[in-house]
Amino acid sequence: MGTTAALTQTVASPAQAAPDKPKKLVCDNTMDDPYTGTYASVRVPKGASCYLDGATVNGNLMALHGAVDVYVINTDVKRNIKVRGATRDVKVGPEDCRFDPPVGNNIMVTRSHNVAICLTTVDNNLTLSRNDGRLMLRGNVVGNNIRVTKNLPYNRQPGDGQHPNIATIRVYRNTAESHIVVRDNSDRPLRLLNNTPEPRT
């Protein structure tokens, strides 16, 4: 009898609460204090910078026009990354490019300054358009298309560095299931190496 009562108490006890659902993150932080948790979605407001490192985003990451820096490092984004009008740096990929964080749908970076996307796995499309700084895609695996089109003339900003070929668009060792298109980029120099398929220019 005592055992049955004890079992009844154990079953009825609400000892295991349901885990908290991930919350939406309005991201505005510094590189010294990156967000590392799990979030339903991430939004970067105008004037803000966002640093994610080792995080998980179950939905979309959206940086609004006028965001500053957007760093998505070692972070699993299950839907889309959309960055429009970032005024400084956009970096997506692993720190030091050592392994590949996945993006469940698309990466789209437009009207931003410096953009580096390295060693990511993207289920659908990777698109860079109307950006005006340093542009580099390296070692990405994309399930549909890579498009680097209609980017603007290079517009030097403080802190961009002194590389002798800084305006060159670099597309290295990327693989796309459908097409890689690199064209209409304001006559900027191109360096295209070991991509599959060969880029259409």
C-alpha positions in Angstrom: 0.0 0.0 0.0 2.8 2.4 0.9 4.5 1.6 -2.4 1.3 2.4 -4.4 0.8 5.7 -2.6 4.4 6.6 -3.3 4.0 5.8 -7.0 0.8 7.8 -7.2 2.6 10.8 -5.7 5.5 10.5 -8.2 3.2 10.4 -11.2 1.1 13.3 -10.0 4.1 15.5 -9.1 4.9 18.3 -11.6 8.6 17.8 -11.1 9.5 18.1 -14.8 8.4 21.4 -16.2 8.3 21.9 -19.9 11.4 23.7 -21.2 11.1 27.4 -22.1 10.4 28.1 -25.7 13.2 30.1 -27.4 12.4 33.8 -27.6 12.8 36.3 -30.3 16.0 38.3 -30.0 16.5 41.9 -30.8 20.2 41.9 -31.3 22.4 44.8 -30.2 25.6 43.8 -28.6 29.4 43.8 -28.9 32.0 41.4 -30.2 33.2 40.9 -26.6 29.8 39.7 -25.4 28.3 37.6 -28.2 24.9 35.9 -28.0 25.3 32.1 -27.7 21.9 30.7 -26.9 18.9 29.4 -28.9 16.5 32.0 -30.4 13.2 31.8 -32.2 14.4 34.5 -34.6 16.9 37.4 -34.6 16.3 41.0 -35.7 19.1 43.6 -35.9 17.6 47.2 -35.8 19.0 50.2 -37.6 22.1 51.5 -35.9 22.8 48.2 -34.0 25.5 45.6 -34.3 24.9 41.9 -33.8 27.4 39.2 -32.8 26.3 35.6 -32.6 28.8 32.9 -31.9 27.8 29.2 -31.4 24.1 30.1 -31.3 21.0 28.5 -32.9 18.3 30.5 -34.7 15.2 28.4 -35.3 13.7 31.0 -37.7 15.1 33.9 -39.7 17.9 36.3 -39.0 17.0 39.8 -40.4 19.2 42.8 -40.3 17.3 46.0 -41.1 18.5 48.8 -43.4 21.2 50.7 -41.5 22.4 48.0 -39.2 26.2 48.3 -38.6 28.1 45.0 -38.2 26.5 41.6 -38.5 28.6 38.6 -37.5 27.1 35.1 -37.6 29.9 32.8 -36.5 29.5 29.0 -35.9 25.7 29.6 -35.8 23.0 27.3 -37.1 20.3 29.4 -38.8 17.4 27.1 -39.8 15.6 29.4 -42.2 17.0 32.6 -43.9 19.7 35.2 -43.3 18.7 38.5 -44.8 21.0 41.5 -44.4 20.1 44.8 -46.2 22.1 47.9 -45.9 24.6 47.0 -43.2 27.0 50.0 -43.0 30.2 48.0 -42.0 31.0 44.3 -42.0 28.8 41.2 -42.7 30.5 37.9 -41.8 28.8 34.6 -42.0 30.6 31.3 -41.3 32.9 29.6 -38.9 35.6 31.4 -37.0 38.9 30.8 -38.9 36.8 28.8 -41.4 37.3 25.4 -39.7 33.8 23.8 -40.1 30.5 24.5 -41.8 27.5 26.0 -40.0 24.2 25.3 -41.9 21.6 27.7 -43.2 18.3 26.0 -43.8 17.1 28.2 -46.6 18.8 31.3 -48.1 21.5 33.8 -47.4 20.8 37.2 -49.0 23.1 40.2 -48.4 22.2 43.4 -50.2 23.2 47.1 -50.0 25.8 46.4 -47.4 29.6 47.1 -47.2 32.2 44.4 -46.6 30.8 40.9 -47.0 32.6 37.6 -46.2 30.7 34.3 -46.4 32.9 31.3 -45.7 32.4 27.5 -45.5 28.6 27.5 -45.0 26.1 24.9 -46.2 23.0 26.7 -47.6 20.0 24.6 -48.6 18.7 26.9 -51.2 20.3 30.1 -52.6 23.2 32.4 -51.7 22.9 35.9 -53.1 25.1 39.0 -52.9 23.7 42.1 -54.6 24.3 45.9 -54.6 27.1 45.8 -52.0 29.9 48.3 -52.2 32.9 47.0 -50.1 35.1 43.9 -50.1 33.3 40.8 -51.3 34.4 37.2 -50.7 32.7 33.8 -51.0 34.9 30.8 -50.1 34.2 27.1 -49.8 30.4 27.3 -49.6 28.1 24.4 -50.6 24.8 25.6 -51.9 21.7 23.5 -52.8 20.5 25.7 -55.6 22.2 28.9 -57.0 25.0 31.3 -56.1 24.4 34.8 -57.5 27.0 37.6 -57.2 25.3 40.3 -59.3 24.8 44.0 -59.6 27.3 44.9 -56.9 28.4 48.5 -56.8 31.8 50.1 -57.3 34.2 49.6 -54.4 33.7 52.4 -51.9 36.6 52.6 -49.4 35.6 53.1 -45.8 37.9 53.7 -42.7 39.2 50.4 -41.4 38.9 48.5 -44.8 42.7 47.8 -44.9 45.3 48.4 -47.6 45.1 45.2 -49.7 46.5 46.1 -53.2 43.5 44.4 -54.9 40.9 45.4 -52.4 38.2 46.0 -55.0 38.4 42.5 -56.4 35.4 40.2 -55.9 36.7 36.8 -54.8 34.8 33.6 -55.4 36.8 30.5 -54.4 36.1 26.8 -54.1 32.3 27.1 -54.0 29.9 24.4 -55.1 26.3 24.9 -56.3 23.8 22.3 -57.4 22.5 24.6 -60.2 24.3 27.7 -61.3 27.0 30.2 -60.1 26.4 33.6 -61.7 28.9 36.4 -61.3 28.1 39.3 -63.6 27.1 43.0 -63.8 29.3 44.0 -60.9 30.3 47.6 -62.1 33.4 46.3 -63.9 35.0 45.3 -60.7 37.9 42.8 -61.1 37.0 39.2 -60.5 39.0 36.3 -59.1 37.2 33.1 -59.7 39.0 29.9 -58.7 37.9 26.2 -58.5 34.2 26.7 -58.4 31.7 24.0 -59.4 30.1 24.6 -61.8 32.2 27.2 -63.5 30.7 30.7 -62.9 28.7 32.4 -65.7 30.1 35.9 -66.2 
